[in-house]
Amino acid sequence: MTEEQKTSSGEQKLMGVLCYLGILVLIPLVLKKSDPEVKFHIEQGLALFVAEVIWWFVRWILYKLVVGLVLFPILWLVDLGFLVLAIIGILNAIRGEKKPLPLLGGLAKSFRL
């Protein structure tokens, strides 16, 4: 493997990891949208980010309308679920695998770039 291929692979992995770190998905979206390896993770990361933003609004409404302490364990479990999905995506990016995220992978089809 040449030095240029190693750098490219490392850069692809870094960009792939950024895709699953919330708003940081914008960095690979702007810089590496044309790279097919990174593009898959951008789409998956956008699906995760959009779902998280929607969840934040739903969570805020639920917390304000219903006594927050009653629903706190359920809200926390959903937050934990998003963290697990991000970790799965990061591991896939590091391994160079193009596996869709559980539950949200289909939503990524909406973000064809």
C-alpha positions as CSV (number, residue, x, y, z in Angstrom):
1,M,0.0,0.0,0.0
2,T,1.4,3.4,-1.0
3,E,1.7,6.3,1.3
4,E,-1.0,8.2,-0.6
5,Q,-3.4,5.2,-0.2
6,K,-2.8,5.1,3.6
7,T,-3.5,8.9,3.9
8,S,-6.6,8.6,1.9
9,S,-7.9,5.6,3.9
10,G,-7.2,7.4,7.2
11,E,-8.9,10.6,5.9
12,Q,-11.9,8.6,4.8
13,K,-12.1,7.0,8.2
14,L,-11.9,10.3,10.0
15,M,-14.6,11.8,7.7
16,G,-16.7,8.8,8.3
17,V,-16.4,9.2,12.1
18,L,-17.3,12.9,11.9
19,C,-20.5,11.9,10.1
20,Y,-21.9,10.4,13.3
21,L,-21.0,13.2,15.7
22,G,-24.1,15.4,15.3
23,I,-23.6,18.7,13.4
24,L,-20.1,17.7,12.5
25,V,-21.6,15.7,9.7
26,L,-21.5,19.1,7.8
27,I,-17.7,18.9,7.6
28,P,-17.6,15.7,5.4
29,L,-20.7,16.9,3.6
30,V,-18.9,20.0,2.4
31,L,-15.4,18.5,2.0
32,K,-15.9,14.9,0.8
33,K,-19.4,14.6,-0.7
34,S,-17.9,13.2,-3.9
35,D,-16.0,10.3,-2.2
36,P,-18.3,7.2,-2.5
37,E,-16.8,5.7,0.7
38,V,-17.6,8.8,2.8
39,K,-20.9,9.6,1.0
40,F,-22.5,6.5,2.5
41,H,-21.6,7.6,6.0
42,I,-22.7,11.1,5.3
43,E,-26.2,9.8,4.4
44,Q,-26.3,7.6,7.5
45,G,-25.0,10.5,9.7
46,L,-27.6,12.9,8.3
47,A,-30.4,10.4,9.0
48,L,-29.1,10.1,12.6
49,F,-28.7,13.8,13.1
50,V,-32.2,14.6,11.7
51,A,-33.8,11.9,14.0
52,E,-31.9,13.4,17.0
53,V,-33.1,16.9,16.3
54,I,-36.7,15.7,15.9
55,W,-36.3,13.7,19.2
56,W,-34.9,16.8,21.0
57,F,-38.1,18.7,20.1
58,V,-40.3,15.8,21.1
59,R,-38.4,15.3,24.3
60,W,-38.7,19.0,25.2
61,I,-42.4,19.0,24.5
62,L,-42.9,15.9,26.6
63,Y,-40.8,17.3,29.4
64,K,-42.8,20.5,29.4
65,L,-46.3,19.0,29.1
66,V,-45.8,16.0,31.3
67,V,-44.0,16.0,34.5
68,G,-40.5,15.4,33.3
69,L,-39.5,13.1,36.2
70,V,-42.2,10.6,35.4
71,L,-40.9,10.1,31.9
72,F,-37.2,10.6,32.7
73,P,-36.2,6.9,32.5
74,I,-37.9,6.5,29.1
75,L,-36.4,9.7,27.7
76,W,-33.0,8.6,28.9
77,L,-33.3,5.2,27.2
78,V,-34.1,6.9,23.9
79,D,-31.1,9.2,24.4
80,L,-29.0,6.1,25.1
81,G,-30.3,4.5,21.9
82,F,-29.1,7.4,19.8
83,L,-25.7,7.1,21.5
84,V,-25.5,3.4,20.7
85,L,-26.5,4.1,17.0
86,A,-23.7,6.7,16.8
87,I,-21.2,4.2,18.2
88,I,-22.3,1.6,15.7
89,G,-21.9,4.1,12.9
90,I,-18.4,5.1,14.1
91,L,-17.3,1.5,14.3
92,N,-18.6,0.8,10.8
93,A,-16.7,3.9,9.5
94,I,-13.5,2.8,11.2
95,R,-13.8,-0.7,9.8
96,G,-14.6,0.7,6.4
97,E,-17.9,-1.1,6.3
98,K,-21.0,0.2,4.6
99,K,-23.7,-1.2,6.9
100,P,-26.9,0.8,7.4
101,L,-27.7,1.9,10.9
102,P,-30.4,-0.2,12.7
103,L,-33.8,1.5,12.6
104,L,-32.6,4.6,10.8
105,G,-30.7,3.1,7.9
106,G,-33.7,3.3,5.6
107,L,-34.2,7.0,6.4
108,A,-30.8,7.6,4.9
109,K,-32.3,6.9,1.5
110,S,-34.0,10.2,1.7
111,F,-30.6,11.9,1.7
112,R,-29.3,10.7,-1.6
113,L,-26.5,13.2,-2.4
